[in-house]
Amino acid sequence: MAATMSVAAVPLASTARQSSFAGRQLAPFRAQRVEARRQAAPVCAAAAAEIKSLGADKWNDTYYPTAADAANVNKQWYVIDAEGQTLGRVASLAAFYIRGKHLPTYTPSMDMGAYVVIVNAEKVAVTGRKETDKFYFRHTNGRPGGGKMEALRDLRQRLPERILEKCVKGMLPKGRIASPLFNHLKVYKGSEHPHVAQRPVDITGRISKKPSEAL
């Protein structure tokens, strides 16, 4: 055991001697390094002062909308006539404009969209056998077993506005921004609506177009 300890101590002693020798070799250069730092300090300070005098960096300025940009008083109104139109296409176009993706100022975390009015909700069309095979679930009370299944055909007769409301709501994002966005959807039965004063723009002809063409 003693022989092993003496053999292991030899590299440690040699390493200590090598480090002390390197320190003695570099000692004359330490004063030169300190002097070089002292002379370079005014140059760096002058360069920093010159950069500050250039002002803000306009090339790296990222736009982010403010609360004034997303105010409801500045939003445009649109109207869609759902008579004879496919349910999914009407809902996707409404969600596209409610989300604000038609604007160059679109920001995912801000409510930059518009108001959308949908009329003739009872005349919206569906494909295939969805009229009888598509069901909607709702709770009639807050107790177990209080759920009710209702076919699209029955819901169309009872409350046709709910069909488009559920479809558009499923296409909007969830979370804190969901409720303000959904409040921008106005669905009515029949061809009349109480938003004539807002002068909504008719975008029914953009239903069958691609999103890039529906701007």
N, C-alpha and C positions, 0 to 999 in steps of 0.2 A: 504494500500500500504506500509506503514512504517513497519507494522508487518511482511509483507511478505519479505521485504528487510532484516530485522534483522534475520529472520529465515534462509535465503539463505546465509547470511554471516558467519554463524556458521561453516559449513563444510570447508569453505576456511581457516578460522583461525586455525582450528584443523589440516588441511593438512600442513599448514606452520609450525606449531609447531612440527609435526611429522618429516618433512624433516630436520628441524634444529637439532632435537634430533638425527636423523640418521647420520647427518654430524659430530656431536660431538662424536658419537660412533666410526665412521670410521677414525677419525683424527689420532689416534696413528698408524694406519696401512699404512698411505700414505708414510711415510718415508721408511718403509720396501719395498713397491712396487717400489719406485724410486731406492733403492739400488739393488733390484733384476734385474731391467732393466739394470742398469749400469754394473753389473757383467755378464749379458747374452750377451751384445753387442760384446765383443771380441770373444766369442764362435761362434756367428752367422757369424762374419766376417771371421773367420778361416774356417768355413764350406763352405762359398761361394767361398773362394780362392781355396779350395780343389776341388770343383765342376768345376771351371774354368780350372783347370789344367788337367781335363780329356779330353779336346778337344771337337770337334764337336760330336753331337749325330748321330752316323751312323745308328742307328736303326730307326730313325724317319726322314730319308732323302728321300723326294719325288722326283722322276725323272720327269723332264719336258724338252722336246726337245728344242734345241736352233735353231737359224737360219741356222747354219751349218748342223744340222741334217736334216732339211727340204729342203736343197738346191736341185735344179733340176738336178744338175750334178751327184747326188748320187742316183737318182731314177731308178728303174728297168722298162724295157719295156716289154709289153705283147701284144699278137696278138690273135684275136678271128675271126674265120671264121663263118659268119652268114648264110651260105648257108644251107637251110632246117631247121634252128633253129627257135624256137619260139621267137617272138619279146621281150616279157617281160623277158624271161630267159636270153637272151643275154644282155639286158640292165641292169638287176640286177647284173649279174656277172661283167660287166664293171664298174658299180658304186661301187661295193664291193672293187675292186682293186684300182680304182681311189681314193676312200676315204682312203685307207690304212688300212682297217680292218683286213687284212691278216698278219699284222706285229705286233710283241709284243710291239713296240713303238707307237702304235696308240694313238693319242691324238685328241679329237674332235675339239679343237680350232686351230690345226696346220695342215698344208698341208703335211702329211706324206705318201701320196699314191704314185701310180706309173702312168706311161703312158700306155694307152690302145689303140691299133690299131684294128679297125674292118674293115674287108674286105668283099666283096660280099654283100654289103648292099642292093642291089636290089633283092636279093634272100632270104631275111628274110621271115619267114612264120608267119601267124597270124591265130588264131582259130576262129571258128564260122563265122559270117557274117561281120566281121570287115573290110574286103576288100572293101565293098560297104557302110557299115553303119557307119564307123568311119570317122569323119570329122576333119579337121584342119582349124583353123581360123587364118588369117593373115591380116594385114593392108597394102593396096596397096599405101595409102598416109595418111597424118596426118589429114584429114578432116572427119567430120561425114558422114557416109554412104560409106566410102572407104574400108570397110572390105570385105573379100572374103573367102568363105567357099570352101574347097577342100577335096574331098574324098581321102582315103588312096590309092585307086587304081590309081587315077590321079596323086597324089604326087609321087607314085612309078615310074611312067613314066617320070615325069618332073625332080624331084630331090630326088632320093631314100635315099641319105645320111641324109636328113632332118628328116626322120622318126625315125632313131635311135638316132639322136642328140636330138630331142625333148623328146624322151622316157628316155634317160639317164639323161638329165638335170632335169627332174621332180623328179628323185630319188636322186639327190644331194642336200645338204643343201643350204638354201638361205642366203643372207647376204653378208658380205665383203669377205668371203672365197669362194663364189660361182663362181666368174669369174676365179680365178686361177685354181680351180678344173676342170671346164669345158674345159679349154684350154689343159688339159691333155688327152682329147678324140680326136682321129683321126679316121674319118670314110671315107671309100673310096668305090667307085663303081668298081667292078671287083676284081680280086685276086691279083693285084699288088699294092704295096705301096712304098713310097720313104724313108722308115725308116729301110732299111736292115742293114745299118751301125750300128744301135743301137742293133742289134741282139736280137729282141724280142722273148720271150718265148711263145710257143703256148699253150694256156689254153682252147682250144675249148672243150676238153674232160671233163672239170669241170663244164659244164653248167648244167647238170642234177643232180649234187651232192648238198648236203646240204652245208651251209656256213662253218660248222666245218670240212667238208671233202674237201673243195676247197682250202685248205691252201697249 
